[in-house]
Structures are given as structure tokens and as C-alpha cells.
């Protein structure tokens, strides 16, 4: 009976979040109560439910707003897997790159301790926001049964499907049939809608371009086409151009990679289907050329006086004059979410949270780099321009400043290697195709998204990505041992 409750709990949590969003109660007492109840139920499940249930619960939590509980859930999952002996670093390139990244982090922490500022609590928060997700992505290796993967795939499709009626009502409340930040789904964040809808779109495209028409256990071509159409509606109205574009370009890179490798696919068939796709994209680009030029002009205009532009000038222009750019200045000291949450005295940030009070004031390097870049006036004006371009936050910028160039190289290669590994699993083991292909395109797209934001420190991105990578790897591992 208990297992049945945990099996159904993720569905109840997502259904509750969807009802709150449909009714528009997100900021009312009842909606907040439902939200908190969902977080509490998911946390209890991740602590005590069978491991096969924890993955759906983690996905369910990632559909709710708020980061703290979700970061805690990732840490709990890491501890559970460690206690079960299901964390491992085999002798392969992925493990070496992960170790190289953490060696760089330790070296920068020691250097920062001696030469910059002693902030051990910042290191702990950085480990929760970035360290835990990377360890799970690189080292989590539980064996996963196929029926668990099938149930989870149905649940993920349900999570995506509920965003369509929610978005339709949010558009109705907005009063105009146009894309924008109000198309925010259960996340209250249009970028999340655009990201995961683009991920579903890209997986459908890879299914149509790369795989044969008939493959056991996969969506038929007509079903994949329907998925693409539904997901593209979400992509368009969410207007998350940068994150969605990064994922779609990542998918194109995966198709090109699979064609070059030629593993278990027909290169001729892939080339013909990809050529049709290129023609379709060219036609769409020709029809929408004025819209594209308008957005390019808006990007250039926003970039010239954006906080991100000024941040890059400081981090890549004058950083060497003050700090060591090779080894960095220590985790959580400049630009990461751990540094930003400690900086309400420098950045326009929430000052009432426990984390802000414990970590404040801002570290000295953060105070130097972020001064004047994110104020109340800029935050209030963000609705008239691209937030990802204007906000002074960048994943690659923070890794370069905090951990140094070796960590940048190691992290970039880690994401690319993981993407290649997931793409290989998607082709070699069709039972894992959906999760493996999704993990591959997101990991590939992260390299572009990290220019614009600290996406690897956002648990609403890392939690689903962790689940996808674990399921793809775990099903394959279970098959290899039987």
C-alpha cells in the first residue's frame, strides 16, 4: 500500500500545481499551501520512498517554483545513492574530467583562502548549487528496471502536457495572443517552459531524422510529429529565444555527431531527412526574415549597455589586474549563485532569506565586479528588454573567475563528453532513447546557455537532467548485467 502511495504521489503533486496555476492562485494562501504541501511530500518521498519512486518525485518538485527544497532534494538523492554504493567513477574520460574540475575547485579554494578572503560557508553553498549536480551527472550509476523507465516517461509527458492548458489560460488572462513572460506554466518562469518544450521538440526531431520508421518501444513518426507540434506551441508563446535556441542548436549538433560517427544508423537516410529539415528551416527563415532581423537588432541594442556586457568587460578585461585568472579566487566568491545570494548589499536581491542573512555581506571580489550592475531601477526596466542579456550573471564567467581556466576547460569537455555518451546510448539502446536523447541535447545546449546565466546552478534545470542521465545510464547498466 505504501509503495502505491509513493507511485501516485508525483502525479498528485503535479496535478495540484496545475490546478493552482489554472485557477491563478499562485500567490494566494490556498495556492501557497498546496505548493508547500507538494514540496514537503516530495522531500519525504525522496528520503523514504523506494528509489524507483524518487526520480518521479524529483521531477515533480522541479515543476514547482522555489530552489531551496529542490537543492536539498538533490543532496538527499546523492546521499542515498552513496549509501547504496551506487556512486562510481570508472576509468573513462568522463570521470577524469569530473575529477579535474573538482581538483581545480579545491585548488582555487585554497588559493582564495590564503590570498583573497576566508569564506568556508560560501564553499558549502557552492557545493550544494553546483557540486552536487555535477557529481550526480558524472558518478550516479544505479541499475534501473525498464518498467520504471516506462512509467517515468509517461509521467514526464504528462508534466509537459499540463503546461498547454495552463499556458492557454495565462494567455487569456494576459488579454493578447502574443508570446511573453506571462506564459510561465507551473514554474512561474517562461524560460523553463521554453527550455523543456524545446527539449521535447528536439527529441522528436532526432527521432524522425535519425531512427528508422519502426522501432520497438518508440513513438511512431506520426506520434513524434504530434509531440513536435504541441511542444513548438509552448516554445513560441514562452518566447524563451536564447534557451530554446540553444537546445535546438544542440539537437542539430547531436544529429551531425551521430551522422559522423555512423553508429547503428544509416548515414544516407539521415542525410536525406536532415536535408529536408534544412530546406524547411530555410523556407521558414525566408518568410520570417523581418522578425529575425528585428530580434537580431534588439539583441545588439540590448547588449551594448547591458549589465552582462559590463560584467564581461570586468571579468575578461580587468580581472587579471586584480586577481589570479589561472587558479581563480575560490568557489562562491564571484558570480556564482552562492556569491550572488550573499550580495543583497551589492545586487538587487531578496534580503529576508536565511541564506542571504547568513552569507552577507558580499565577498570582496563580488563587490568589485557586480557594483552598479543590478539595481532596483534596472530590475524594474527588465520587462522591456531581454532578461538573459541584461542581467549580470554568467555561468562561464563565474567558473572562470572563481575556479580558473582549467576548470572552464574541464567543465566544457565534461558536458560535451556526457552529451556524446548519452547520444550513443540513445542509438544503441532504443529503450532509453527518450531520456538519453533529451540529456544529450540539454548537455550540448548548456555550453551556450552558460554564457548567459548560471544554468548549472538552477535545480529546475539540473534535477530533470540528472534524472534523464541516471535513467539512460541505469537501464543500460541493468541490461548489461542480465
Residue pairs with C-beta under 8 A, 6 or more apart in sequence:
3 49
3 50
3 53
6 45
6 49
6 50
6 53
6 57
7 53
7 56
7 151
9 41
9 42
9 45
9 49
9 53
9 57
9 60
10 42
10 45
10 53
10 56
10 57
10 59
10 60
10 155
11 60
11 155
11 158
12 41
13 38
13 41
13 42
13 57
13 60
13 61
13 63
13 64
14 60
14 63
14 155
14 158
14 159
14 162
14 186
15 162
16 34
16 37
16 38
17 34
17 35
17 38
17 63
17 64
17 186
18 162
18 165
18 166
18 186
19 34
20 26
20 30
20 31
20 34
20 35
20 186
21 166
21 169
21 170
21 185
21 186
22 165
22 166
22 169
23 31
24 169
24 173
25 31
25 34
26 32
26 35
26 65
26 188
35 64
35 65
35 66
38 60
38 61
38 64
39 61
39 64
39 66
39 69
42 57
42 58
42 60
42 61
42 69
42 73
43 61
43 69
43 72
43 73
43 76
45 53
45 54
45 57
46 54
46 57
46 58
46 61
46 73
46 76
46 77
46 80
47 76
49 57
51 80
51 84
51 142
52 144
52 145
52 148
54 77
54 80
55 148
55 152
55 467
55 470
55 471
56 151
56 152
56 155
57 73
58 70
58 73
58 74
58 77
58 463
58 464
58 466
58 467
59 152
59 155
59 156
59 159
59 463
59 464
59 467
60 159
61 69
61 70
61 73
61 463
62 70
62 459
62 460
62 463
62 464
63 159
63 185
63 186
63 187
64 70
64 186
64 187
65 186
65 187
65 188
65 189
67 458
67 459
67 460
68 355
70 459
70 460
70 463
71 128
71 129
71 132
71 459
72 128
73 459
73 463
74 128
74 132
74 133
74 136
74 459
74 462
74 463
74 466
75 128
75 132
77 136
77 140
77 466
78 87
78 132
78 135
78 136
78 140
81 87
81 136
81 140
81 142
84 142
86 140
86 141
86 142
87 135
87 139
87 140
87 141
88 139
88 141
89 95
89 98
89 99
89 138
89 139
93 413
93 417
94 138
94 414
94 417
94 418
94 421
95 138
95 139
97 138
97 410
97 411
97 413
97 414
97 417
98 134
98 135
98 138
98 139
98 410
98 414
100 406
100 407
100 410
101 134
101 403
101 407
101 410
101 411
101 414
102 131
102 134
104 327
104 328
104 403
104 404
104 406
104 407
104 410
105 131
105 331
105 403
105 407
107 327
107 404
108 327
108 328
108 329
108 330
108 331
108 402
108 403
108 404
108 407
109 123
109 330
109 331
111 324
111 327
111 328
111 329
111 330
112 119
112 328
112 329
112 330
112 331
112 333
113 330
115 324
115 329
116 323
116 329
116 330
116 333
116 363
116 364
116 365
117 330
117 333
117 363
117 364
117 365
119 330
119 332
119 333
119 363
121 358
121 359
122 330
122 331
122 332
122 333
122 338
122 339
122 342
122 359
122 363
123 330
123 331
123 332
123 338
125 332
125 337
125 338
125 341
125 342
125 355
125 359
126 331
126 332
126 336
126 338
126 402
127 331
129 336
129 337
129 338
129 457
129 459
130 331
130 336
130 337
130 338
130 456
130 457
133 456
133 457
133 459
133 462
133 463
133 465
133 466
134 411
134 414
134 456
136 466
136 469
136 470
137 418
137 462
137 465
137 466
137 469
138 414
138 418
140 466
140 469
140 470
140 473
141 470
141 473
141 474
141 477
142 470
142 474
142 477
143 474
143 477
143 478
143 481
144 470
144 471
144 474
144 475
144 477
144 478
145 475
145 478
146 431
146 475
146 478
148 471
149 431
149 432
149 435
149 471
149 475
152 435
152 467
152 471
153 434
153 435
156 434
156 464
160 196
160 197
160 200
160 230
160 231
160 234
161 230
162 186
163 185
163 186
163 193
163 197
163 234
164 230
164 233
164 234
166 185
166 186
167 183
167 185
167 193
167 233
167 234
167 237
167 238
170 182
170 183
170 184
170 185
171 177
171 182
171 183
171 237
173 182
174 180
174 182
179 236
179 237
179 238
179 239
180 190
180 237
180 239
181 190
181 239
181 383
181 387
182 190
183 190
183 193
183 234
183 237
183 238
183 239
184 190
184 192
184 193
184 238
185 192
185 193
185 234
185 238
187 193
187 460
189 460
190 238
190 239
190 240
191 238
191 240
191 243
191 388
192 460
192 461
193 234
193 238
193 240
194 234
194 235
194 238
194 239
194 240
194 241
194 243
194 244
195 240
195 243
195 244
195 247
195 442
195 461
196 464
197 231
197 232
197 233
197 234
197 235
197 238
197 244
198 231
198 235
198 240
198 243
198 244
198 245
198 247
198 248
199 247
199 438
199 441
199 442
200 227
200 228
200 231
200 438
201 227
201 228
201 231
201 232
201 235
201 248
202 247
202 248
202 250
202 251
202 437
202 438
202 441
203 227
203 251
203 434
203 437
203 438
203 441
204 219
204 224
204 225
204 227
204 228
204 231
205 228
205 251
205 255
205 277
206 251
206 254
206 255
206 426
206 437
206 441
207 218
207 219
207 221
207 224
207 433
207 437
208 221
208 224
208 225
208 228
208 273
209 255
209 270
209 273
209 274
209 277
210 255
210 258
210 265
210 270
210 273
210 427
211 218
211 265
211 427
211 430
211 433
212 266
212 269
213 220
213 221
214 220
215 430
215 433
216 430
217 430
217 431
217 433
218 430
218 433
218 434
219 227
235 244
238 244
241 295
241 386
242 386
242 388
242 389
242 448
242 449
242 452
243 388
243 445
243 449
243 455
245 448
246 445
246 446
246 448
246 449
247 441
247 442
247 445
248 445
249 445
249 448
250 419
250 440
250 441
250 442
250 443
250 444
250 445
250 446
250 447
250 448
251 441
251 444
251 445
253 444
254 419
254 423
254 437
254 440
254 441
254 444
255 270
255 274
257 420
257 423
258 265
258 270
258 423
258 427
259 265
259 267
259 270
259 271
259 274
261 424
263 424
263 427
263 428
264 427
264 428
265 427
285 292
298 385
298 386
299 386
299 389
302 385
302 386
302 389
302 390
303 309
303 389
306 385
306 389
306 390
306 392
307 373
307 374
307 378
307 390
307 391
307 392
308 389
308 390
308 391
308 392
308 393
308 394
308 452
310 373
310 392
311 335
311 369
311 370
311 373
311 392
311 393
311 394
311 397
312 394
312 397
314 368
314 369
315 334
315 335
315 369
315 394
315 397
315 400
315 401
316 397
316 400
319 325
319 369
319 401
322 365
322 368
323 329
323 365
323 401
324 404
325 400
325 401
325 404
325 405
326 404
326 405
326 406
327 403
327 404
327 406
328 400
328 401
328 402
328 403
328 404
328 407
329 365
329 401
329 402
330 402
331 338
331 402
331 403
332 338
332 339
332 342
332 363
332 402
333 339
333 363
333 365
333 366
333 401
333 402
334 363
334 365
334 366
334 369
334 398
334 401
334 402
335 366
335 369
335 370
335 393
335 394
335 397
335 398
335 401
335 402
335 454
336 398
336 399
336 402
336 454
336 457
337 454
337 457
337 458
338 359
338 457
339 362
339 363
339 365
339 366
339 398
339 402
340 347
340 349
340 366
340 370
340 393
340 454
341 349
341 353
341 355
341 356
341 359
342 355
342 356
342 359
342 360
342 361
342 362
342 363
342 366
343 349
343 360
343 361
343 362
343 363
343 366
343 367
343 370
344 350
344 351
344 356
344 360
345 360
345 361
345 362
345 367
346 362
346 366
346 367
346 370
346 371
347 362
347 370
347 373
347 374
347 392
348 374
348 375
348 376
348 378
348 379
349 356
349 374
350 356
351 357
351 360
361 367
362 370
365 401
369 401
370 392
373 392
374 391
374 392
378 390
382 390
382 391
388 452
388 453
389 452
391 453
393 452
393 453
393 454
394 450
394 451
394 452
394 453
394 454
395 449
395 450
395 451
395 453
395 454
395 455
395 456
395 457
396 408
396 450
396 451
398 454
399 407
399 408
399 411
399 450
400 407
400 408
412 447
415 443
415 444
415 446
415 447
416 443
416 444
416 447
418 439
418 443
418 469
419 439
419 440
419 441
419 443
419 444
420 440
422 436
422 437
422 439
422 440
422 443
422 468
422 469
422 472
423 436
423 437
423 440
425 432
425 436
425 472
425 473
425 476
426 432
426 433
426 436
426 437
426 440
426 472
427 433
428 476
429 436
429 472
429 475
429 476
429 479
431 475
431 479
432 471
432 472
432 475
432 476
435 467
435 468
435 469
435 471
435 472
436 468
436 472
438 468
439 465
439 468
439 469
439 472
442 461
442 465
442 468
443 465
446 455
446 456
449 455
450 456
455 461
456 462
